[in-house]
Amino acid sequence: MSRKKQQQPNGCGCLNIPVSVILLLLGGGYWLFTQRDNLGIIELLSSNQQLNIPLISATPTASPTSTFIPTVSPSPKIEITNKPITPPSNQTAWEKKAIRGIYLSRYHITNNASENMIREKVRYYRDRGFNTIIHGVWGNACTMYKSEVMQQTLGFKSCPNLFEDKWLDWLIDEAHKQGMEVHAYFEKGIKIDKNSPIFDLAISRKWIVPGVDKTYAGIEHYVLDVEIPEVADFFQEILVEFVKKYPKIDAVQWDDYLGYHADLPGKVNRTAQLTNFLKNMINAMKQVNPSVSFDICHHNPYWAKQYFAADYQQWKVDRIFIQAYNESGFAEEVNYAQKYNGIAINDKQFHRIKELINNPEIKSILVFPLDGKPEETASKLHNITQNIE
């Protein structure tokens, strides 16, 4: 019998490898590929072969194992917005208002208010439904912060009130953490009274417009003449310094004290000069910090121009809020407010609050407590808004 030749194997013999081994090799290779960064494999590449891949995606997706938290990351590359947090879709008519602001005078941080006290107050107003704090930073021609412009121009750094140097930094920081805004309020604008720390100096330098401004009964004010270049430069430098010193401030706001009362002696029309002053000041502010809003809270445009030489529609301001403190003309003021960015009322007008909240044409509501007790005002308004759908 002839012996049959033994058949020799052909090919690579892959079919003789168990399937489980193949799966193990494929799985291991995939794992090595996906973990190449963690295992330092990328470091084996030469420097001229590495791709410049950003570590953080522009639109990161949530992951149970992700440790990226934009709001607390110390990385300076992450920009934290200063705008209010978008409210939920089931918001009330009150919550739909773009700005729900409450005013705190510059005296609310005197007596060395502590950091903890300031932060607690911010959270208090947030819990009462406000999303904006309008806080005094200037009044009677002096600052409630240390100012180099004040020192160089007048010989002292601030108002004589006691306050912590970082009070406004704490206020802004906490407000932004709570999804709120801070608007710096320049109280009294270009006017001073005899209690101003610069009154005597202003008289000696002839900075005062002749006559007494008696816009408000029982209060005698003196108007700083912004037609004088030295005075105009002082205000412009103060504002520029402020928005540079506090770059995260959301807005600055001026009111009806930014104007010349019509009853001043001489019946001089200063409208054009005031307009020129404001345009220059706003432009200078925008040059150094364009993100800050320049707002005005004034009488309606007719009254402002007719009786205060304040033709603010020509000033190129960012937002206009209409003061509606006069009850006899309230309906007319509401008509004006509907055309602009909002309305300003005081705490004696809460009988009007429901109609304002339910009016969709009123975009924002600013509340100015007359009694100097903003906490009580906030609490009272909160109780009212809880009953308005």
C-alpha positions as CSV (number, residue, x, y, z in Angstrom):
1,M,0.0,0.0,0.0
2,S,1.3,3.4,-0.8
3,R,1.5,5.7,2.1
4,K,-0.6,8.9,1.8
5,K,1.2,12.2,2.1
6,Q,0.3,14.1,5.3
7,Q,-1.6,17.3,4.3
8,Q,0.4,20.5,5.1
9,P,-1.4,23.5,6.6
10,N,-2.0,26.5,4.3
11,G,-2.4,30.2,5.1
12,C,-1.8,31.9,8.4
13,G,-3.7,29.5,10.6
14,C,-6.0,32.3,11.9
15,L,-8.9,29.9,12.0
16,N,-7.2,27.8,14.5
17,I,-7.0,30.8,17.0
18,P,-9.9,30.7,19.5
19,V,-12.5,33.5,19.0
20,S,-12.2,34.5,22.6
21,V,-8.5,35.3,22.1
22,I,-9.3,37.5,19.0
23,L,-11.9,39.4,21.0
24,L,-9.5,39.9,23.8
25,L,-6.9,41.3,21.5
26,L,-9.3,43.6,19.7
27,G,-10.8,44.9,23.1
28,G,-7.3,45.5,24.5
29,G,-6.3,47.5,21.4
30,Y,-9.3,49.7,21.6
31,W,-8.8,50.3,25.3
32,L,-5.2,51.3,24.7
33,F,-6.3,53.7,21.9
34,T,-8.9,55.4,24.0
35,Q,-6.6,55.8,27.1
36,R,-3.6,56.9,25.2
37,D,-3.6,60.4,26.9
38,N,-3.9,58.9,30.4
39,L,-1.1,56.4,29.7
40,G,1.3,59.1,28.3
41,I,1.4,57.6,24.9
42,I,1.0,61.0,23.3
43,E,4.2,62.0,24.9
44,L,6.1,59.4,22.8
45,L,5.4,61.5,19.8
46,S,8.0,64.0,18.8
47,S,7.2,67.7,19.6
48,N,6.8,68.5,15.9
49,Q,4.2,65.8,15.5
50,Q,1.8,66.9,18.3
51,L,-1.4,68.7,17.4
52,N,-2.4,71.9,19.2
53,I,-5.7,70.5,20.5
54,P,-7.5,72.7,23.1
55,L,-8.1,71.0,26.4
56,I,-11.6,72.2,26.8
57,S,-14.2,72.0,24.1
58,A,-16.0,75.2,23.2
59,T,-19.3,73.4,23.9
60,P,-18.5,70.8,26.6
61,T,-21.1,68.1,27.2
62,A,-22.1,67.0,30.6
63,S,-20.6,63.7,31.8
64,P,-21.0,61.8,35.1
65,T,-17.2,61.6,35.3
66,S,-16.5,65.1,34.2
67,T,-14.7,67.5,36.7
68,F,-15.0,70.6,34.6
69,I,-17.1,73.2,36.4
70,P,-17.0,76.6,34.6
71,T,-18.3,78.7,37.4
72,V,-15.6,77.8,39.9
73,S,-12.6,77.0,37.7
74,P,-9.6,79.2,38.5
75,S,-8.5,79.3,34.9
76,P,-8.3,82.9,33.7
77,K,-9.4,81.8,30.2
78,I,-13.0,81.1,31.3
79,E,-15.2,84.1,31.1
80,I,-17.9,84.4,33.7
81,T,-20.9,86.4,32.5
82,N,-22.2,89.3,34.5
83,K,-25.7,89.0,33.2
84,P,-28.6,87.7,35.3
85,I,-29.3,84.0,35.1
86,T,-32.1,83.1,32.7
87,P,-35.2,82.4,34.8
88,P,-37.3,79.2,34.4
89,S,-40.0,79.2,31.7
90,N,-42.8,79.1,34.3
91,Q,-41.9,82.6,35.5
92,T,-44.5,85.0,37.0
93,A,-45.4,88.4,35.5
94,W,-43.0,90.0,38.1
95,E,-40.2,87.6,37.1
96,K,-40.6,88.5,33.5
97,K,-39.4,92.0,34.0
98,A,-36.0,92.4,32.6
99,I,-34.7,94.5,35.6
100,R,-36.3,94.2,39.0
101,G,-34.1,96.7,40.9
102,I,-33.9,98.1,44.4
103,Y,-32.0,101.2,45.4
104,L,-29.6,101.3,48.3
105,S,-28.1,104.6,49.2
106,R,-24.3,105.1,49.7
107,Y,-24.9,105.1,53.4
108,H,-25.8,101.5,53.5
109,I,-22.2,100.4,53.5
110,T,-20.9,103.0,56.0
111,N,-19.9,102.2,59.5
112,N,-17.5,99.6,58.0
113,A,-20.1,97.1,56.9
114,S,-18.4,93.7,56.9
115,E,-18.0,91.4,54.0
116,N,-20.3,88.9,55.5
117,M,-23.0,91.5,56.1
118,I,-22.8,92.7,52.5
119,R,-23.0,89.2,51.0
120,E,-25.9,88.3,53.2
121,K,-27.8,91.4,52.1
122,V,-27.3,90.5,48.5
123,R,-28.8,87.1,49.1
124,Y,-31.6,88.7,51.0
125,Y,-32.7,90.8,48.1
126,R,-32.3,87.9,45.7
127,D,-34.7,85.9,47.8
128,R,-37.2,88.8,47.7
129,G,-37.4,88.6,44.0
130,F,-34.9,91.3,42.9
131,N,-32.3,90.7,40.2
132,T,-30.5,94.1,40.4
133,I,-29.0,96.2,43.2
134,I,-28.7,99.9,42.5
135,H,-26.1,101.1,44.9
136,G,-24.9,104.6,45.6
137,V,-21.2,105.1,44.9
138,W,-21.0,108.8,44.7
139,G,-22.8,111.8,46.2
140,N,-22.3,115.4,47.1
141,A,-19.3,115.4,44.8
142,C,-17.2,112.7,46.5
143,T,-16.7,109.0,46.1
144,M,-17.5,106.0,48.4
145,Y,-14.3,104.3,47.3
146,K,-10.7,105.4,47.3
147,S,-10.1,107.6,44.3
148,E,-6.8,108.8,42.9
149,V,-8.7,111.4,40.9
150,M,-10.2,112.8,44.0
151,Q,-6.8,112.9,45.7
152,Q,-5.1,114.7,42.8
153,T,-8.0,117.1,42.1
154,L,-9.3,117.9,45.6
155,G,-6.7,116.7,48.1
156,F,-8.6,113.8,49.6
157,K,-9.4,110.3,48.4
158,S,-13.1,109.8,49.2
159,C,-16.1,110.9,51.2
160,P,-15.4,111.1,54.9
161,N,-17.7,108.1,55.6
162,L,-16.3,104.9,57.1
163,F,-16.3,102.0,54.7
164,E,-14.3,98.9,53.9
165,D,-12.0,99.4,50.9
166,K,-13.3,96.2,49.2
167,W,-17.1,96.7,49.9
168,L,-18.0,97.1,46.3
169,D,-15.9,94.2,45.2
170,W,-17.7,92.0,47.6
171,L,-21.1,93.3,46.5
172,I,-20.4,92.8,42.8
173,D,-18.9,89.3,43.4
174,E,-21.8,88.1,45.5
175,A,-24.4,89.5,43.2
176,H,-22.8,87.8,40.2
177,K,-22.7,84.5,42.1
178,Q,-26.4,84.9,42.7
179,G,-27.2,85.7,39.0
180,M,-27.8,89.4,39.8
181,E,-26.5,92.7,38.5
182,V,-25.0,95.7,40.3
183,H,-25.7,99.2,38.9
184,A,-23.6,102.0,40.4
185,Y,-25.7,105.0,41.3
186,F,-24.1,108.5,41.0
187,E,-26.4,110.2,43.5
188,K,-26.9,114.0,43.3
189,G,-25.1,114.0,39.9
190,I,-23.5,117.4,39.3
191,K,-25.2,119.0,42.4
192,I,-23.9,119.6,45.9
193,D,-25.2,121.1,49.1
194,K,-23.5,122.9,51.9
195,N,-22.5,119.6,53.6
196,S,-20.4,118.6,50.7
197,P,-16.7,118.2,51.6
198,I,-15.9,120.2,48.5
199,F,-18.4,123.0,49.0
200,D,-15.9,125.6,50.2
201,L,-13.3,124.6,47.6
202,A,-15.9,124.8,44.8
203,I,-16.9,128.3,45.9
204,S,-13.3,129.4,46.0
205,R,-12.5,128.0,42.5
206,K,-15.7,129.5,41.1
207,W,-17.1,126.1,40.1
208,I,-20.7,126.9,41.0
209,V,-23.4,128.2,38.7
210,P,-24.8,131.4,40.1
211,G,-27.9,131.0,42.2
212,V,-29.5,128.2,44.3
213,D,-31.2,125.1,42.8
214,K,-34.5,124.6,44.7
215,T,-35.8,121.7,42.7
216,Y,-36.9,120.0,45.9
217,A,-38.6,121.9,48.7
218,G,-36.5,122.3,51.8
219,I,-33.2,121.3,50.1
220,E,-30.9,124.0,48.7
221,H,-28.5,122.7,46.1
222,Y,-25.7,124.3,44.1
223,V,-24.9,123.2,40.6
224,L,-21.3,122.5,39.5
225,D,-20.8,124.2,36.2
226,V,-19.7,121.6,33.7
227,E,-19.1,124.3,31.1
228,I,-15.9,125.0,33.0
229,P,-13.3,122.6,31.5
230,E,-11.8,121.8,34.9
231,V,-15.1,120.7,36.2
232,A,-16.0,118.7,33.1
233,D,-12.6,117.0,33.2
234,F,-13.1,116.1,36.8
235,F,-16.4,114.3,36.2
236,Q,-15.1,112.5,33.1
237,E,-11.9,111.3,35.0
238,I,-14.0,110.1,37.9
239,L,-16.3,108.0,35.6
240,V,-13.4,106.6,33.6
241,E,-11.5,105.7,36.8
242,F,-14.6,104.0,38.2
243,V,-15.2,101.7,35.3
244,K,-11.5,100.8,35.2
245,K,-11.3,100.2,39.0
246,Y,-14.5,98.1,38.9
247,P,-14.4,96.5,35.4
248,K,-17.2,93.9,36.3
249,I,-19.8,96.6,37.2
250,D,-22.8,96.0,35.0
251,A,-24.0,99.6,34.7
252,V,-23.7,103.2,36.0
253,Q,-26.8,105.2,36.6
254,W,-27.4,108.9,36.9
255,D,-30.7,110.7,37.7
256,D,-32.5,114.0,37.5
257,Y,-29.7,115.7,39.4
258,L,-27.9,115.6,36.1
259,G,-29.4,118.9,34.9
260,Y,-29.8,122.6,35.4
261,H,-33.1,123.7,37.0
262,A,-35.0,126.2,34.9
263,D,-35.4,128.6,37.8
264,L,-31.7,129.3,38.2
265,P,-31.0,133.1,37.8
266,G,-30.4,134.4,34.3
267,K,-32.7,132.1,32.4
268,V,-29.7,130.7,30.6
269,N,-30.4,127.8,28.2
270,R,-27.6,125.3,28.9
271,T,-29.1,122.4,27.0
272,A,-26.5,122.2,24.3
273,Q,-23.6,122.5,26.7
274,L,-25.0,119.8,29.0
275,T,-25.5,117.5,25.9
276,N,-21.9,118.1,24.8
277,F,-20.6,117.3,28.3
278,L,-22.6,114.1,28.5
279,K,-21.6,112.9,25.1
280,N,-17.9,113.4,25.9
281,M,-18.2,111.7,29.3
282,I,-20.1,108.7,27.9
283,N,-17.7,108.3,25.0
284,A,-14.7,108.4,27.4
285,M,-16.3,105.7,29.6
286,K,-17.0,103.5,26.6
287,Q,-13.4,103.8,25.4
288,V,-12.1,102.1,28.5
289,N,-14.9,99.7,29.3
290,P,-17.5,99.3,26.5
291,S,-19.4,96.6,28.3
292,V,-20.7,98.9,31.0
293,S,-24.2,100.3,30.4
294,F,-24.7,104.1,30.9
295,D,-28.2,104.5,32.2
296,I,-30.3,107.5,33.1
297,C,-33.3,107.6,35.5
298,H,-34.9,111.0,34.9
299,H,-38.1,112.8,34.3
300,N,-40.0,112.2,31.1
301,P,-38.1,113.6,28.1
302,Y,-40.3,116.7,27.8
303,W,-40.0,117.7,31.4
304,A,-36.3,116.9,31.5
305,K,-35.5,119.1,28.5
306,Q,-37.9,121.9,29.3
307,Y,-37.1,122.3,33.0
308,F,-33.7,120.8,33.5
309,A,-31.9,121.4,30.1
310,A,-31.5,117.6,30.0
311,D,-32.1,116.5,26.4
312,Y,-31.0,113.0,27.3
313,Q,-32.4,111.5,24.0
314,Q,-29.4,113.2,22.4
315,W,-26.8,111.9,24.9
316,K,-26.6,108.4,23.4
317,V,-27.3,106.6,26.7
318,D,-27.9,102.9,26.8
319,R,-31.1,102.8,28.9
320,I,-33.7,105.3,30.0
321,F,-35.9,104.8,33.1
322,I,-38.8,107.2,33.7
323,Q,-39.3,108.6,37.2
324,A,-43.0,108.3,38.0
325,Y,-43.0,109.7,41.6
326,N,-45.7,112.2,40.8
327,E,-49.1,110.6,41.5
328,S,-51.1,113.3,39.7
329,G,-49.4,112.6,36.4
330,F,-48.8,108.9,36.9
331,A,-50.8,107.7,33.9
332,E,-48.8,110.0,31.6
333,E,-45.5,108.8,33.1
334,V,-46.5,105.2,32.4
335,N,-47.1,106.1,28.8
336,Y,-43.6,107.4,28.5
337,A,-42.1,104.5,30.4
338,Q,-43.6,102.0,27.9
339,K,-41.6,103.6,25.2
340,Y,-38.3,103.3,27.1
341,N,-36.6,100.7,29.3
342,G,-38.7,100.9,32.4
343,I,-40.2,102.9,35.3
344,A,-39.0,104.1,38.7
345,I,-41.4,104.3,41.6
346,N,-41.0,104.7,45.4
347,D,-42.2,102.6,48.3
348,K,-45.3,104.8,48.8
349,Q,-46.7,103.7,45.4
350,F,-47.1,100.0,45.9
351,H,-50.8,100.4,45.2
352,R,-49.6,100.8,41.6
353,I,-47.4,97.7,41.5
354,K,-50.0,95.3,40.3
355,E,-50.9,97.3,37.2
356,L,-47.2,97.8,36.4
357,I,-46.4,94.2,36.8
358,N,-49.3,93.1,34.6
359,N,-48.4,95.6,32.0
360,P,-46.2,93.8,29.5
361,E,-45.1,97.1,28.0
362,I,-43.3,98.0,31.2
363,K,-40.1,96.2,30.7
364,S,-38.4,96.9,34.1
365,I,-39.3,98.3,37.5
366,L,-36.9,100.1,39.8
367,V,-37.9,100.7,43.4
368,F,-36.5,103.6,45.5
369,P,-37.4,103.4,49.2
370,L,-38.1,106.8,50.5
371,D,-37.9,105.8,54.2
372,G,-34.3,104.6,53.9
373,K,-35.3,101.0,54.9
374,P,-34.7,98.9,51.8
375,E,-35.0,95.6,53.6
376,E,-38.5,96.4,54.8
377,T,-39.4,97.7,51.4
378,A,-38.1,94.5,49.7
379,S,-40.0,92.3,52.1
380,K,-43.3,94.3,51.6
381,L,-43.0,94.1,47.8
382,H,-42.2,90.4,48.0
383,N,-45.4,89.7,49.9
384,I,-47.4,91.7,47.3
385,T,-45.8,90.0,44.3
386,Q,-46.5,86.5,45.7
387,N,-50.2,87.2,45.2
388,I,-49.8,88.3,41.6
389,E,-49.6,85.6,39.0
